[in-house]
Amino acid sequence: MRLLVLCTHNSARSQMAEGWLRHYANDLGLKVEVFSAGTEQTFVKPDAITVMKEVGIDLLSHSSKTLDDLPDKWNFDVLMTVCDSANEVCPTYPAKTTRLHVSFPDPSGGTLSTWREVRDAIGNSCKTLIETLKSGKNPLEADLQSTRIKESLS
C-alpha cells in the first residue's frame, strides 16, 4: 500500500502527517509506503521538526519535495491533501487512488503552542486513517477531520 500526503510547500503539515503515518503504521504493523510532497518545493520548517521531536518523531532527515521528486508519482492507493490550496490544484489520479481532503490551519508564524495543536490534530487524523486501513475498511468512511482545531485557531 502506498500513501501520499500533499500540501502546498511540503514544509510543515504534510511533513508532520508523513511522520505520523509512518509512526502509526509501524505501531500497528501495517505494511505501507508513506510519502509527502508539495505543489511547490521549499524547506522543512524548523518548528515542524521541533514539535515532532517532542513526540519522538524525527523529521530532521526530511526534505521538501514536489510530485516530480517521488518514485512512481501516479501510483498511490491513498492521497490525502492537508491544505485547501493543494486540494484545489491536486492533479487527477487514476481511479484506484482514494482521495481524501483534511484541511488543517497553517501553523507558520504561530507560537509553539499553535504548532503543537496542529501537530496533535494531524496526529489524530493520521491515527484514524491507519486504524481504518488496518481494519480493511474504506478510508472514505473514516472521520479524519478535527473541527476542534479549526475552531480553536480561528
C-alpha positions in Angstrom: 0.0 0.0 0.0 1.3 3.5 -0.9 0.1 6.7 0.8 0.8 10.3 -0.3 0.2 13.4 1.7 0.1 16.6 -0.4 0.3 20.2 0.8 1.4 23.5 -0.9 5.0 23.7 0.3 5.7 20.3 1.8 7.3 22.2 4.7 5.0 21.6 7.8 1.6 19.9 7.7 2.4 17.3 5.1 5.8 16.6 6.7 4.1 16.1 10.1 1.5 13.9 8.5 4.2 11.8 6.8 5.9 11.3 10.2 2.7 10.4 12.0 1.5 8.0 9.3 4.8 6.1 9.4 4.7 6.1 13.2 1.2 4.6 13.4 1.7 2.2 10.6 4.8 0.9 12.3 3.0 0.6 15.7 0.1 -1.3 14.1 2.2 -3.5 11.8 0.6 -2.1 8.6 2.9 -2.5 5.6 2.7 0.8 3.9 5.0 3.2 2.0 4.4 6.8 3.0 5.4 9.9 1.0 4.7 13.6 1.2 5.1 16.3 -1.4 4.1 19.8 -2.2 2.8 21.7 -5.2 5.9 23.9 -4.6 9.3 23.0 -3.1 10.7 25.0 -0.2 12.2 23.6 3.1 11.0 21.8 6.2 10.2 24.4 8.8 12.3 24.2 12.0 9.2 24.4 14.2 7.7 21.3 12.5 10.9 19.5 13.3 10.9 20.8 16.9 7.3 19.8 17.7 7.5 16.4 16.1 10.7 15.7 18.0 8.7 16.3 21.2 6.6 13.3 20.4 9.5 11.1 19.4 9.2 11.5 15.6 12.3 12.7 13.8 11.9 14.9 10.7 15.5 16.1 10.6 16.3 14.0 7.5 13.1 15.1 5.7 13.3 17.4 2.8 10.7 19.4 0.9 9.7 17.7 -2.4 7.3 18.1 -5.3 5.4 15.3 -7.1 8.2 15.2 -9.7 10.7 14.1 -6.9 8.6 11.0 -6.0 9.1 7.5 -7.3 6.1 6.3 -9.4 4.2 9.5 -8.7 0.9 8.3 -10.2 0.8 5.0 -8.3 -0.8 5.7 -4.8 -3.6 3.8 -3.0 -4.5 6.8 -0.8 -3.8 10.5 -1.5 -4.6 12.9 1.4 -4.4 16.7 0.9 -3.9 18.6 4.1 -4.5 22.2 2.9 -7.2 23.8 0.8 -4.7 25.2 -1.8 -3.2 21.7 -2.5 -6.7 20.2 -2.7 -7.7 22.8 -5.3 -4.7 22.2 -7.6 -4.2 18.5 -7.0 -3.8 16.6 -10.3 -6.2 13.9 -11.2 -5.1 10.5 -10.1 -6.1 7.1 -11.5 -9.5 5.7 -10.3 -7.8 3.2 -7.9 -6.5 6.1 -5.8 -8.7 7.1 -2.9 -8.5 10.8 -2.5 -9.1 12.4 0.9 -9.1 16.0 2.0 -8.5 17.1 5.6 -7.7 20.8 5.9 -5.5 21.9 8.8 -4.7 25.5 9.6 -1.2 26.6 8.7 0.8 27.0 11.9 3.5 29.1 10.3 4.1 32.3 12.2 2.3 30.9 15.2 3.6 30.1 18.7 4.9 26.6 19.5 1.6 26.1 21.2 -0.1 26.6 17.9 2.3 24.2 16.2 1.5 21.6 18.9 -2.2 21.9 18.4 -1.9 21.4 14.6 0.6 18.6 15.2 -1.8 16.8 17.5 -4.8 17.3 15.2 -2.8 15.9 12.3 -1.7 13.0 14.5 -5.3 12.1 15.5 -6.3 12.1 11.8 -3.4 10.0 10.8 -4.0 7.5 13.6 -7.6 7.2 12.5 -6.6 6.7 8.9 -4.0 4.0 9.7 -6.5 2.2 12.0 -9.1 2.3 9.3 -6.7 0.9 6.7 -5.5 -1.8 9.1 -9.1 -2.9 9.7 -9.7 -3.2 6.0 -12.4 -0.5 5.9 -12.8 2.1 3.2 -10.8 5.3 4.3 -13.6 7.4 2.9 -15.7 6.2 5.8 -13.2 7.4 8.4 -13.9 10.7 10.3 -10.5 12.3 9.8 -11.5 15.9 10.2 -10.9 17.7 13.5 -13.3 20.6 13.8 -11.9 21.4 17.3 -8.6 22.6 15.8 -10.2 24.9 13.3 -12.4 26.5 16.0 -9.5 26.9 18.5 -7.2 28.6 15.9 -9.8 30.8 14.3 
